[in-house]
Amino acid sequence: MSHPTLPCNVLKFKSTTIMLDCGLDTTSALYFLPLPLVHSSRLSKLPGWASKDGTVNLEKELKECAGRVFVDSQPEFCLPERELLDLSTVDVILISNYHCMMALPYITEHTGFSGTVYATEPTFQIGRLLMEELVTFMERVPKAQSATCWKNKEIQRMLPGPLKDAVDVWSWKRCYSMQEVNSALSKVQLVGYSQKVELFGAVQVTPLSSGYSLGSSNWIIQSHYEKVSYVSGSSLLTTHPQPMDQSSLKNSDVLILTGLTQIPTANPDGMLGEFCSNLAMTIRAGGNVLVPCYSSGVIYDLLECLYQFMDSANLGTTPFYFISPVANSSLEFSQIFAEWLCQNKQSKVYLPEPPFPHAELIQTNKLKHYPSIHGEFSSEFRQPCVVFTGHPSLRFGDVVHFMELWGKSSLNTIIFTEPDFSYLDALAPYQPLAMKCVYCPIDTRLNFHQVSKLLKEVQPLHVVCPEQYTQPPPAQSHRSDLMLELQPPPMAYRRCSVLGLPFRRRYERIQLQPELAKALVPSEIKPGISVATVSAVLQSKDNKHVLQPVPKPTPVPPSKKRKRLMEEVPELLSPKPLLSGSIPLDAFLASLHKSGITEVKVEETADGHILHLQAEDALIQLEEDATHIVCDNNEPLRTALRDLVLRFLQKL
């Protein structure tokens, strides 16, 4: 994937094919017009677009707003690359957090995938909520037409930017259905932190806490002698999830690193403070606050922060509304996944107290949640208020209605806390806009300073990361502190690239059967080191290797007819002994002398020595791991020389 915080990589390791995450790039939605829940006369009156010279007329598909052109169709998403690899060959998919599984139905339902998906329970349950929410947002506002002409290469080239620069538009797809979501999730197998899962006997995978969100994981993928760590979306800050497990990442041959913070210059604590003060300022002036957010994750921290801040800022009577098709489930889930929370929140459960303060906000009616703006909400809604709702792209969901409702007044404020979308692009189809806009992106994932420190501690032999992390951000090209500088330099990848990982596979584990082990006769070759030779049959099955005794030939009863066959049964010869040791040159020359071979010319070579026996016209090559005797048609001499050599070697 080209978006490093929405990764989708495939690792081929020890005869298994493992997909690491399948993130869905929803930033493509920014090219589309918003989907209003209530008919918007402003959006319906936007003029269609045609090129100045009149050669391209796409008035039905493209609409113009405040100098920018948008596609008037249901928003589409940029999928992970599906052409590079036959995805039906993927054995398993490992999911690191709920944001990184949003493309799962596209992969499990339309590629012939027949493997297993592994995820922790909170990742699975909250991922389900986010997918369900996305489907609901789309299906609530059906669009009759589907715009495709603008995607034609020749036409796209003539469109105004940023549409003409959008890449891979033909691969963009509409949202999946709930049926596809359920089918995809039926392939998920739940795992717990530090649980070891065997894949085909070849590889073991283990999820570790990554500290970023409820149930978020890093993964260890290892065989007996090699270890790969996959670090994606991790955090060292103290927020609501369990802290990150760093020590288990040590001794990695390769560490694959993705999902660092998208805003390395913003401090999450400072942003939370700014969020609260801007919110309070707007409410005091009689305005409303709109917070476009996902229905799980940072919203729990925002509500907790406001809970502590409300009374001191005299916001005690201001209503807070959380509107999402899955608002109720999200708030409940956060309270029941106790074992996935940080220690201080876990301990509250035993008091018994709810781990998050939003339970108290709901009980005291300060926080109300609704599935949609229709129904109960419209009768209970009072202003000024604070509304948390989705989607952060401002292209679909209930947020579109509030943008239309509150955008014309400068008393109101929209506060962006999610870092996934450029807030200026998100606001573009609502311009001209009177409401105030505040950008407080809160991203708790690792920054470059934290990652450098982490890598110094866990010391992987090699680091693999997206190309974006090996150079400073384009807008701040002088900031060399906003990139990874490592020795050896990291191996960088981009969308569709194929990297060969630097594994030196030297060993394989083999088991000996007990009766074979009993028959071994070790001989000591150095003090404390014994060696035994073994003749056995190697059986390999399910990537497990076993040495078994050689089967004895079955005795055949003698009969005249069978005599001929009997003679043809091959004999099992006992193996020749193995030789070890080295031949000391001076001692060997002395023994040749004793045997009457006196004319010896010694020549030094890169590997050892060559001895010319001049009178006998023979050669002896002494090398570290071999000895060659060369003499023409003189078998007695060859045998005598061989016996001299063998005197210096040990037989096993």
VEXDREN-2710 file (C-alpha; in Angstrom, 1 decimal):
% VEXDREN-2710
k/r/px/py/pz
1/MET/0.0/0.0/0.0
2/SER/1.1/3.6/-0.6
3/HIS/-0.4/4.8/2.7
4/PRO/2.0/3.7/5.5
5/THR/-0.6/3.9/8.3
6/LEU/-3.0/1.7/6.3
7/PRO/-0.6/-1.1/5.5
8/CYS/-1.1/-4.3/3.4
9/ASN/2.1/-6.3/2.9
10/VAL/2.7/-9.9/2.0
11/LEU/5.5/-11.9/3.6
12/LYS/6.7/-15.2/2.1
13/PHE/8.5/-17.0/4.8
14/LYS/9.4/-20.7/5.2
15/SER/6.9/-22.0/2.6
16/THR/4.0/-19.9/4.0
17/THR/2.4/-16.8/2.5
18/ILE/1.3/-14.3/5.2
19/MET/-0.6/-11.1/4.6
20/LEU/0.2/-8.4/7.2
21/ASP/-2.9/-6.2/7.6
22/CYS/-5.3/-5.1/4.9
23/GLY/-5.9/-1.4/5.4
24/LEU/-8.4/0.5/3.3
25/ASP/-7.4/3.9/2.0
26/THR/-10.5/6.0/2.4
27/THR/-8.7/9.3/1.5
28/SER/-10.0/8.7/-2.1
29/ALA/-13.4/9.7/-0.8
30/LEU/-12.2/13.3/-0.7
31/TYR/-12.5/13.5/-4.5
32/PHE/-16.3/12.9/-4.2
33/LEU/-19.2/15.1/-3.2
34/PRO/-20.7/14.6/0.3
35/LEU/-23.7/12.3/0.7
36/PRO/-26.4/14.4/2.6
37/LEU/-28.8/12.6/4.9
38/VAL/-31.3/15.4/4.4
39/HIS/-31.8/16.9/0.9
40/SER/-29.4/19.7/0.4
41/SER/-30.5/22.4/-2.0
42/ARG/-27.0/23.9/-2.0
43/LEU/-25.4/20.6/-3.2
44/SER/-28.1/19.9/-5.7
45/LYS/-27.7/23.3/-7.3
46/LEU/-23.9/23.0/-7.9
47/PRO/-23.0/23.6/-11.5
48/GLY/-21.8/20.7/-13.6
49/TRP/-18.2/20.8/-15.0
50/ALA/-17.2/21.1/-18.7
51/SER/-13.8/21.9/-20.1
52/LYS/-13.3/25.5/-21.2
53/ASP/-12.9/24.6/-24.8
54/GLY/-16.1/22.5/-24.6
55/THR/-14.4/19.2/-25.7
56/VAL/-15.1/17.4/-22.5
57/ASN/-18.6/17.7/-21.0
58/LEU/-19.1/15.7/-17.8
59/GLU/-21.9/17.9/-16.2
60/LYS/-23.7/14.8/-15.0
61/GLU/-20.6/13.2/-13.3
62/LEU/-18.6/16.2/-12.0
63/LYS/-19.8/19.2/-10.0
64/GLU/-17.9/22.4/-9.3
65/CYS/-17.7/24.0/-5.8
66/ALA/-15.6/27.0/-4.8
67/GLY/-13.2/26.5/-7.7
68/ARG/-12.8/22.7/-7.1
69/VAL/-14.3/19.8/-9.0
70/PHE/-15.9/16.8/-7.3
71/VAL/-17.3/13.5/-8.5
72/ASP/-21.1/13.3/-8.0
73/SER/-21.4/9.6/-7.2
74/GLN/-21.2/7.2/-4.2
75/PRO/-17.6/7.6/-2.7
76/GLU/-15.2/4.9/-3.7
77/PHE/-12.1/3.6/-1.9
78/CYS/-8.6/2.8/-3.0
79/LEU/-8.0/-0.9/-2.4
80/PRO/-4.7/-2.8/-1.6
81/GLU/-2.9/-3.9/-4.8
82/ARG/-4.5/-7.1/-6.1
83/GLU/-2.7/-7.7/-9.4
84/LEU/0.9/-8.2/-8.2
85/LEU/0.2/-11.5/-6.4
86/ASP/-2.5/-14.2/-6.8
87/LEU/-4.2/-13.6/-3.4
88/SER/-5.8/-17.1/-3.4
89/THR/-2.2/-18.3/-2.5
90/VAL/-2.3/-16.3/0.8
91/ASP/-2.4/-18.8/3.7
92/VAL/-3.2/-16.4/6.6
93/ILE/-3.9/-12.7/7.3
94/LEU/-2.6/-11.2/10.5
95/ILE/-4.5/-8.0/11.7
96/SER/-2.7/-5.5/13.9
97/ASN/-5.6/-3.2/14.8
98/TYR/-9.2/-2.4/13.8
99/HIS/-8.2/0.4/11.4
100/CYS/-6.0/-2.0/9.5
101/MET/-8.7/-4.5/8.6
102/MET/-11.2/-2.3/6.7
103/ALA/-10.3/-3.8/3.3
104/LEU/-10.9/-7.4/4.6
105/PRO/-14.1/-8.1/2.6
106/TYR/-12.5/-7.0/-0.7
107/ILE/-9.7/-9.6/-0.1
108/THR/-11.6/-12.5/1.4
109/GLU/-14.6/-12.4/-0.8
110/HIS/-13.3/-11.6/-4.3
111/THR/-9.9/-13.2/-4.7
112/GLY/-10.4/-16.9/-4.1
113/PHE/-8.8/-16.5/-0.6
114/SER/-9.5/-19.6/1.5
115/GLY/-7.1/-19.1/4.5
116/THR/-7.6/-17.9/8.1
117/VAL/-7.6/-14.4/9.5
118/TYR/-6.1/-13.9/13.0
119/ALA/-7.0/-11.0/15.2
120/THR/-7.6/-10.3/18.9
121/GLU/-11.2/-10.0/20.1
122/PRO/-11.4/-6.2/20.5
123/THR/-9.9/-5.8/17.1
124/PHE/-12.5/-8.1/15.6
125/GLN/-15.5/-6.7/17.5
126/ILE/-14.6/-3.0/17.0
127/GLY/-13.5/-3.7/13.4
128/ARG/-17.0/-5.2/12.8
129/LEU/-18.6/-2.0/14.2
130/LEU/-16.5/0.3/12.0
131/MET/-17.4/-1.8/8.9
132/GLU/-21.0/-1.9/9.8
133/GLU/-21.0/1.9/10.3
134/LEU/-19.4/2.4/6.9
135/VAL/-21.9/0.2/5.2
136/THR/-24.8/2.0/6.9
137/PHE/-23.5/5.4/6.0
138/MET/-23.4/4.3/2.3
139/GLU/-26.7/2.4/2.2
140/ARG/-28.7/5.2/3.9
141/VAL/-28.1/7.6/1.0
142/PRO/-28.3/5.5/-2.2
143/LYS/-27.0/7.1/-5.3
144/ALA/-28.8/6.1/-8.5
145/GLN/-25.9/6.9/-10.8
146/SER/-22.3/5.6/-10.8
147/ALA/-19.8/7.9/-12.4
148/THR/-17.2/6.2/-14.6
149/CYS/-16.5/8.4/-17.7
150/TRP/-14.2/10.6/-15.7
151/LYS/-11.9/7.6/-15.0
152/ASN/-11.0/7.3/-18.7
153/LYS/-7.3/8.0/-18.9
154/GLU/-7.7/10.4/-21.8
155/ILE/-10.4/12.4/-20.0
156/GLN/-8.8/12.3/-16.6
157/ARG/-5.7/13.9/-18.1
158/MET/-7.8/17.0/-19.0
159/LEU/-9.5/17.4/-15.6
160/PRO/-8.5/20.1/-13.2
161/GLY/-6.2/19.1/-10.3
162/PRO/-6.4/17.3/-7.8
163/LEU/-8.7/15.0/-9.8
164/LYS/-6.3/14.6/-12.7
165/ASP/-3.5/13.5/-10.3
166/ALA/-5.5/10.8/-8.6
167/VAL/-3.7/7.4/-9.1
168/ASP/-5.1/4.0/-10.0
169/VAL/-8.7/5.3/-10.2
170/TRP/-9.8/2.2/-12.1
171/SER/-9.1/0.1/-9.1
172/TRP/-11.3/2.2/-6.8
173/LYS/-14.3/0.3/-5.6
174/ARG/-17.7/1.1/-4.0
175/CYS/-18.3/0.0/-0.4
176/TYR/-18.9/-3.6/0.3
177/SER/-22.3/-4.9/1.7
178/MET/-23.1/-6.2/5.2
179/GLN/-23.4/-9.7/3.7
180/GLU/-19.8/-9.5/2.5
181/VAL/-18.7/-8.1/5.9
182/ASN/-20.3/-11.1/7.7
183/SER/-18.8/-13.6/5.3
184/ALA/-15.3/-12.0/5.7
185/LEU/-15.6/-12.0/9.5
186/SER/-16.6/-15.6/9.6
187/LYS/-13.0/-16.4/8.5
188/VAL/-11.5/-14.7/11.6
189/GLN/-10.0/-16.8/14.4
190/LEU/-9.6/-15.0/17.7
191/VAL/-6.2/-15.0/19.5
192/GLY/-4.9/-13.6/22.8
193/TYR/-1.7/-11.7/23.5
194/SER/1.4/-14.0/23.6
195/GLN/-0.7/-16.9/22.3
196/LYS/1.4/-19.1/20.0
197/VAL/-0.3/-20.2/16.8
198/GLU/1.3/-22.9/14.6
199/LEU/1.1/-22.4/10.8
200/PHE/1.5/-25.7/8.9
201/GLY/4.3/-26.8/11.3
202/ALA/6.7/-24.4/9.6
203/VAL/6.1/-21.1/11.4
204/GLN/4.7/-19.8/14.7
205/VAL/2.9/-16.5/14.9
206/THR/2.3/-14.6/18.2
207/PRO/0.4/-11.3/18.8
208/LEU/1.9/-8.8/21.3
209/SER/0.3/-5.7/22.8
210/SER/1.2/-2.7/20.8
211/GLY/-0.3/0.0/23.1
212/TYR/-2.1/1.9/20.4
213/SER/-5.8/0.9/20.6
214/LEU/-8.0/-1.8/22.3
215/GLY/-6.6/-5.2/21.3
216/SER/-4.0/-3.7/18.9
217/SER/-1.1/-6.1/18.2
218/ASN/2.4/-6.4/16.9
219/TRP/3.2/-9.8/15.5
220/ILE/6.2/-12.2/15.9
221/ILE/6.6/-14.6/13.0
222/GLN/9.3/-17.2/13.7
223/SER/10.7/-20.6/12.8
224/HIS/13.1/-22.5/15.0
225/TYR/16.1/-20.4/13.8
226/GLU/14.7/-17.2/12.2
227/LYS/12.5/-14.4/13.6
228/VAL/10.6/-11.6/11.9
229/SER/8.8/-8.9/13.9
230/TYR/6.0/-6.9/12.4
231/VAL/5.5/-3.6/14.2
232/SER/2.5/-1.6/13.1
233/GLY/0.5/1.1/14.9
234/SER/2.3/1.1/18.3
235/SER/2.3/3.6/21.1
236/LEU/4.4/4.2/24.2
237/LEU/2.1/6.8/25.6
238/THR/-0.1/6.0/28.6
239/THR/-3.6/6.0/27.2
240/HIS/-6.4/3.5/27.7
241/PRO/-5.0/0.3/26.1
242/GLN/-2.5/-2.2/27.6
243/PRO/1.1/-0.9/27.4
244/MET/3.3/-2.0/24.5
245/ASP/5.3/-5.2/24.9
246/GLN/8.8/-4.3/23.7
247/SER/11.1/-7.0/25.1
248/SER/9.5/-9.8/23.0
249/LEU/10.7/-7.9/19.8
250/LYS/14.4/-8.5/20.7
251/ASN/16.6/-10.9/18.7
252/SER/14.7/-10.3/15.4
253/ASP/16.5/-11.0/12.1
254/VAL/14.1/-8.6/10.4
255/LEU/11.8/-6.0/11.8
256/ILE/9.1/-4.7/9.5
257/LEU/8.0/-1.3/10.6
258/THR/4.8/0.6/9.6
259/GLY/2.1/2.8/11.1
260/LEU/4.1/5.6/12.7
261/THR/2.4/8.8/13.6
262/GLN/1.1/10.9/10.7
263/ILE/1.9/14.2/12.5
264/PRO/5.4/13.8/14.0
265/THR/5.5/17.4/15.1
266/ALA/2.3/17.5/17.1
267/ASN/2.3/16.4/20.8
268/PRO/-0.9/14.5/21.7
269/ASP/-1.1/16.0/25.2
270/GLY/-0.8/19.6/23.8
271/MET/-3.4/18.8/21.2
272/LEU/-5.9/17.5/23.9
273/GLY/-5.4/20.8/25.8
274/GLU/-6.0/22.8/22.7
275/PHE/-9.1/20.7/21.9
276/CYS/-10.6/21.5/25.3
277/SER/-9.8/25.2/25.3
278/ASN/-11.2/25.8/21.8
279/LEU/-14.4/23.8/22.7
280/ALA/-14.9/25.9/25.9
281/MET/-14.4/29.2/24.1
282/THR/-17.0/28.3/21.4
283/ILE/-19.6/27.1/24.0
284/ARG/-19.1/30.3/26.1
285/ALA/-19.7/32.4/23.0
286/GLY/-23.0/30.6/22.4
287/GLY/-21.7/28.5/19.4
288/ASN/-21.9/24.7/18.7
289/VAL/-18.9/22.4/18.4
290/LEU/-18.7/19.7/15.8
291/VAL/-16.1/16.9/16.2
292/PRO/-15.8/14.6/13.2
293/CYS/-14.4/11.3/14.5
294/TYR/-14.4/7.6/14.2
295/SER/-16.8/5.8/16.6
296/SER/-14.0/4.1/18.5
297/GLY/-10.5/5.0/19.7
298/VAL/-9.5/8.6/20.3
299/ILE/-13.2/9.4/21.1
300/TYR/-12.8/7.5/24.5
301/ASP/-9.8/9.7/25.4
302/LEU/-11.6/12.9/24.2
303/LEU/-14.6/12.1/26.4
304/GLU/-12.4/11.3/29.4
305/CYS/-10.5/14.6/28.9
306/LEU/-13.7/16.6/28.7
307/TYR/-15.1/14.7/31.8
308/GLN/-12.1/16.1/33.8
309/PHE/-12.3/19.5/32.2
310/MET/-16.1/20.2/32.2
311/ASP/-16.7/21.4/35.7
312/SER/-13.7/23.6/35.9
313/ALA/-14.7/25.3/32.6
314/ASN/-18.4/25.6/33.6
315/LEU/-19.5/23.3/30.8
316/GLY/-21.6/21.2/33.3
317/THR/-24.9/22.0/31.5
318/THR/-23.7/21.7/27.9
319/PRO/-25.1/18.6/26.2
320/PHE/-22.7/16.2/24.5
321/TYR/-24.1/14.1/21.6
322/PHE/-22.4/11.1/20.1
323/ILE/-24.2/10.1/16.9
324/SER/-23.3/6.9/15.0
325/PRO/-25.2/3.8/13.9
326/VAL/-22.9/1.9/16.3
327/ALA/-22.6/4.5/19.1
328/ASN/-24.2/2.4/21.7
329/SER/-22.2/-0.8/21.0
330/SER/-18.9/1.2/20.9
331/LEU/-19.5/2.8/24.3
332/GLU/-20.5/-0.6/25.7
333/PHE/-17.6/-2.5/24.2
334/SER/-15.0/-0.1/25.7
335/GLN/-16.4/-1.0/29.2
336/ILE/-16.4/-4.8/28.8
337/PHE/-12.9/-5.4/27.3
338/ALA/-11.3/-5.0/30.7
339/GLU/-8.4/-7.4/30.2
340/TRP/-7.2/-5.4/27.2
341/LEU/-7.1/-2.1/29.1
342/CYS/-4.1/-0.5/31.0
343/GLN/-3.5/-1.5/34.6
344/ASN/-5.2/1.5/36.2
345/LYS/-8.4/1.0/34.2
346/GLN/-8.4/-2.8/34.8
347/SER/-8.2/-2.3/38.5
348/LYS/-11.4/-0.2/38.4
349/VAL/-13.4/-3.1/37.2
350/TYR/-12.8/-4.9/40.5
351/LEU/-14.0/-2.0/42.6
352/PRO/-16.5/-2.3/40.7
353/GLU/-16.5/0.9/38.7
354/PRO/-16.7/1.4/35.0
355/PRO/-13.2/1.8/33.6
356/PHE/-14.1/4.8/31.5
357/PRO/-15.9/7.9/32.9
358/HIS/-18.2/8.1/29.9
359/ALA/-20.4/5.6/31.8
360/GLU/-21.0/8.3/34.4
361/LEU/-21.6/11.0/31.7
362/ILE/-24.3/8.8/30.2
363/GLN/-25.9/8.1/33.7
364/THR/-26.1/11.8/34.5
365/ASN/-27.5/12.6/31.0
366/LYS/-24.5/14.8/30.0
367/LEU/-23.6/12.5/27.2
368/LYS/-26.4/11.1/25.0
369/HIS/-25.9/8.8/22.1
370/TYR/-28.1/8.2/19.0
371/PRO/-27.9/6.0/15.9
372/SER/-28.8/8.9/13.6
373/ILE/-30.1/12.5/13.4
374/HIS/-33.5/11.1/12.6
375/GLY/-35.9/9.9/15.3
376/GLU/-35.3/10.6/19.0
377/PHE/-32.4/12.9/18.4
378/SER/-34.4/15.6/16.5
379/SER/-36.9/16.0/19.3
380/GLU/-34.2/16.0/22.2
381/PHE/-31.6/18.1/20.4
382/ARG/-30.8/21.5/22.1
383/GLN/-28.1/24.0/21.4
384/PRO/-25.4/25.1/22.1
385/CYS/-24.0/21.6/22.2
386/VAL/-21.0/19.4/21.3
387/VAL/-21.6/16.7/18.6
388/PHE/-19.2/13.8/18.0
389/THR/-20.0/12.1/14.8
390/GLY/-18.6/10.5/11.6
391/HIS/-17.1/10.3/9.1
392/PRO/-13.9/12.3/9.6
393/SER/-13.6/12.7/5.8
394/LEU/-16.9/14.8/5.9
395/ARG/-18.1/12.9/2.8
396/PHE/-20.7/10.7/4.4
397/GLY/-22.4/10.1/7.8
398/ASP/-24.3/12.4/10.0
399/VAL/-21.5/15.0/10.0
400/VAL/-22.6/16.1/6.5
401/HIS/-25.9/17.3/8.0
402/PHE/-24.2/19.4/10.7
403/MET/-21.8/20.9/8.2
404/GLU/-24.8/22.2/6.2
405/LEU/-26.7/23.2/9.4
406/TRP/-23.9/25.0/11.2
407/GLY/-21.4/26.0/8.4
408/LYS/-23.0/29.4/7.8
409/SER/-22.4/30.8/11.3
410/SER/-19.1/32.1/12.6
411/LEU/-20.2/31.3/16.2
412/ASN/-19.8/27.6/15.5
413/THR/-16.5/25.6/15.4
414/ILE/-15.4/22.4/13.8
415/ILE/-12.5/20.7/15.6
416/PHE/-10.5/18.0/13.6
417/THR/-8.9/15.4/15.8
418/GLU/-8.4/12.5/13.4
419/PRO/-5.1/12.7/11.5
420/ASP/-6.1/10.6/8.5
421/PHE/-7.5/13.4/6.2
422/SER/-6.2/16.8/5.2
423/TYR/-8.7/19.1/6.9
424/LEU/-8.6/21.6/4.0
425/ASP/-9.5/18.9/1.5
426/ALA/-12.2/17.7/3.8
427/LEU/-13.8/21.2/4.0
428/ALA/-13.4/22.0/0.3
429/PRO/-17.0/21.0/-0.9
430/TYR/-18.5/23.2/1.9
431/GLN/-16.7/26.4/1.0
432/PRO/-17.4/29.3/1.4
433/LEU/-17.6/28.5/5.1
434/ALA/-18.2/30.9/7.9
435/MET/-17.7/28.5/10.8
436/LYS/-14.4/28.5/12.6
437/CYS/-12.0/25.6/11.9
438/VAL/-9.5/24.2/14.4
439/TYR/-7.0/21.5/13.6
440/CYS/-5.9/19.4/16.7
441/PRO/-4.8/16.1/15.3
442/ILE/-4.3/13.5/18.0
443/ASP/-2.1/10.6/16.9
444/THR/-0.6/8.5/19.7
445/ARG/1.5/6.3/17.4
446/LEU/5.3/6.2/17.6
447/ASN/7.2/9.3/16.4
448/PHE/10.7/9.1/14.9
449/HIS/12.4/9.9/18.2
450/GLN/10.5/7.1/20.0
451/VAL/11.1/4.6/17.2
452/SER/14.9/5.3/17.1
453/LYS/15.0/4.6/20.9
454/LEU/12.9/1.4/20.5
455/LEU/15.2/0.1/17.7
456/LYS/18.3/0.8/19.8
457/GLU/16.8/-1.3/22.6
458/VAL/15.5/-4.3/20.5
459/GLN/18.4/-4.2/18.0
460/PRO/17.0/-6.1/15.0
461/LEU/19.6/-7.1/12.4
462/HIS/17.6/-5.5/9.5
463/VAL/14.7/-3.0/9.4
464/VAL/12.2/-2.8/6.5
465/CYS/9.9/0.2/6.3
466/PRO/7.9/2.3/3.8
467/GLU/10.0/4.7/1.6
468/GLN/8.3/7.7/3.2
469/TYR/10.1/7.0/6.5
470/THR/13.6/7.2/4.9
471/GLN/13.3/10.8/3.9
472/PRO/12.0/14.0/5.6
473/PRO/8.3/15.0/4.8
474/PRO/8.1/16.9/1.5
475/ALA/6.7/20.0/3.2
476/GLN/9.6/20.0/5.7
477/SER/12.6/18.8/3.7
478/HIS/15.1/20.4/6.1
479/ARG/13.9/18.3/9.1
480/SER/16.3/15.3/9.1
481/ASP/14.9/14.5/12.5
482/LEU/11.6/13.4/10.9
483/MET/13.0/10.3/9.2
484/LEU/14.7/7.0/10.2
485/GLU/18.4/7.2/10.2
486/LEU/19.8/3.7/11.0
487/GLN/22.9/1.7/10.6
488/PRO/22.7/-0.4/8.4
489/PRO/20.2/1.8/6.5
490/PRO/16.6/0.5/6.5
491/MET/15.4/-1.4/3.4
492/ALA/12.6/0.7/2.0
493/TYR/9.6/-0.4/0.0
494/ARG/6.8/1.4/-2.0
495/ARG/3.5/0.2/-3.4
496/CYS/4.0/-2.9/-5.6
497/SER/7.7/-3.3/-4.8
498/VAL/9.1/-6.7/-4.1
499/LEU/12.0/-7.0/-1.5
500/GLY/14.2/-10.0/-0.9
501/LEU/14.8/-10.3/2.9
502/PRO/18.3/-10.9/4.0
503/PHE/17.8/-14.3/5.8
504/ARG/20.7/-16.7/6.1
505/ARG/18.8/-19.9/6.5
506/ARG/21.4/-22.2/7.8
507/TYR/19.7/-24.7/10.1
508/GLU/16.6/-26.8/10.2
509/ARG/15.5/-28.7/13.3
510/ILE/15.4/-32.5/12.9
511/GLN/14.1/-35.0/15.5
512/LEU/15.7/-38.4/16.1
513/GLN/13.5/-41.4/16.8
514/PRO/14.3/-43.0/20.2
515/GLU/15.5/-46.4/18.9
516/LEU/17.8/-44.6/16.5
517/ALA/19.2/-42.4/19.3
518/LYS/19.9/-45.5/21.4
519/ALA/22.0/-47.0/18.6
520/LEU/24.4/-44.0/18.3
521/VAL/28.0/-44.5/19.4
522/PRO/29.6/-41.2/20.1
523/SER/33.4/-40.8/19.8
524/GLU/35.2/-37.9/21.4
525/ILE/37.1/-35.8/18.9
526/LYS/38.1/-33.0/21.2
527/PRO/37.8/-32.8/25.0
528/GLY/34.1/-32.3/25.7
529/ILE/33.0/-32.7/22.0
530/SER/31.8/-36.1/20.8
531/VAL/30.5/-37.0/17.4
532/ALA/28.4/-39.9/16.2
533/THR/27.6/-41.0/12.7
534/VAL/24.1/-41.9/11.8
535/SER/22.5/-43.7/8.9
536/ALA/18.8/-43.1/8.7
537/VAL/15.8/-42.4/6.6
538/LEU/14.7/-38.7/6.6
539/GLN/10.9/-38.3/6.7
540/SER/9.5/-34.8/6.0
541/LYS/5.8/-34.1/6.6
542/ASP/4.0/-30.9/7.5
543/ASN/7.4/-29.1/7.7
544/LYS/8.5/-31.5/10.5
545/HIS/11.6/-33.6/9.8
546/VAL/12.2/-36.9/11.6
547/LEU/15.1/-39.4/11.3
548/GLN/13.9/-43.0/11.4
549/PRO/15.9/-46.2/11.5
550/VAL/16.7/-47.8/8.1
551/PRO/14.1/-50.6/7.5
552/LYS/15.7/-54.0/7.4
553/PRO/14.9/-56.1/4.2
554/THR/12.2/-58.7/4.9
555/PRO/13.6/-62.2/4.8
556/VAL/12.2/-64.2/1.9
557/PRO/11.7/-68.0/2.4
558/PRO/14.0/-69.9/0.1
559/SER/12.4/-71.7/-2.8
560/LYS/13.8/-72.6/-6.2
561/LYS/11.7/-70.2/-8.1
562/ARG/12.6/-67.3/-5.8
563/LYS/16.3/-67.9/-5.8
564/ARG/17.0/-65.6/-8.8
565/LEU/15.0/-62.8/-7.2
566/MET/16.8/-63.2/-3.9
567/GLU/20.1/-62.6/-5.5
568/GLU/18.8/-59.2/-6.8
569/VAL/17.8/-57.8/-3.4
570/PRO/20.3/-55.0/-2.8
571/GLU/22.4/-55.5/0.3
572/LEU/22.4/-52.7/2.9
573/LEU/26.1/-51.9/3.2
574/SER/27.4/-50.5/6.5
575/PRO/28.6/-47.0/5.9
576/LYS/32.3/-46.2/5.5
577/PRO/33.7/-44.6/8.6
578/LEU/34.1/-40.8/8.5
579/LEU/37.5/-39.3/9.0
580/SER/38.4/-36.3/11.1
581/GLY/41.5/-34.4/12.1
582/SER/44.3/-32.7/10.3
583/ILE/47.7/-33.9/8.9
584/PRO/50.7/-32.1/10.4
585/LEU/53.1/-31.5/7.5
586/ASP/56.4/-32.2/9.3
587/ALA/55.3/-35.4/10.9
588/PHE/53.9/-36.6/7.6
589/LEU/57.1/-35.9/5.8
590/ALA/59.0/-37.8/8.5
591/SER/56.8/-40.8/8.1
592/LEU/57.3/-40.7/4.3
593/HIS/61.0/-40.7/4.9
594/LYS/60.7/-43.7/7.1
595/SER/58.9/-45.5/4.3
596/GLY/61.8/-44.8/2.0
597/ILE/60.3/-41.9/0.1
598/THR/63.0/-39.3/0.4
599/GLU/62.7/-37.0/-2.7
600/VAL/59.8/-34.8/-1.8
601/LYS/59.2/-31.3/-3.1
602/VAL/56.7/-29.2/-1.0
603/GLU/54.7/-26.5/-2.6
604/GLU/52.4/-24.1/-0.6
605/THR/48.9/-23.4/-2.0
606/ALA/46.0/-21.2/-0.9
607/ASP/44.2/-24.3/0.6
608/GLY/47.3/-26.2/2.0
609/HIS/50.2/-28.0/0.4
610/ILE/51.1/-30.1/-2.6
611/LEU/53.8/-32.8/-2.2
612/HIS/55.6/-33.9/-5.3
613/LEU/57.1/-37.4/-4.8
614/GLN/59.7/-37.1/-7.6
615/ALA/61.2/-40.6/-7.8
616/GLU/57.7/-42.2/-7.6
617/ASP/56.1/-39.6/-10.0
618/ALA/53.1/-39.1/-7.6
619/LEU/51.3/-36.1/-6.0
620/ILE/49.7/-35.7/-2.6
621/GLN/47.4/-32.7/-2.2
622/LEU/46.9/-31.9/1.5
623/GLU/43.9/-29.5/2.0
624/GLU/42.1/-28.5/5.2
625/ASP/39.1/-30.7/4.4
626/ALA/40.4/-33.2/1.9
627/THR/43.5/-35.2/0.8
628/HIS/44.0/-36.3/-2.8
629/ILE/46.6/-38.9/-3.9
630/VAL/47.4/-38.9/-7.6
631/CYS/49.6/-41.6/-9.1
632/ASP/49.4/-43.4/-12.5
633/ASN/48.7/-47.1/-12.6
634/ASN/50.6/-47.9/-9.3
635/GLU/47.9/-49.4/-7.0
636/PRO/50.4/-50.7/-4.4
637/LEU/52.0/-47.2/-4.0
638/ARG/48.5/-45.5/-3.8
639/THR/47.4/-48.0/-1.0
640/ALA/50.6/-47.5/0.9
641/LEU/50.3/-43.7/0.7
642/ARG/46.6/-43.9/1.8
643/ASP/47.5/-45.9/4.8
644/LEU/50.2/-43.4/5.8
645/VAL/47.6/-40.6/5.6
646/LEU/45.0/-42.6/7.6
647/ARG/47.5/-43.0/10.5
648/PHE/47.1/-39.2/11.2
649/LEU/43.3/-39.2/11.1
650/GLN/40.6/-40.3/13.5
651/LYS/37.9/-42.7/12.3
652/LEU/34.3/-42.1/13.5
END
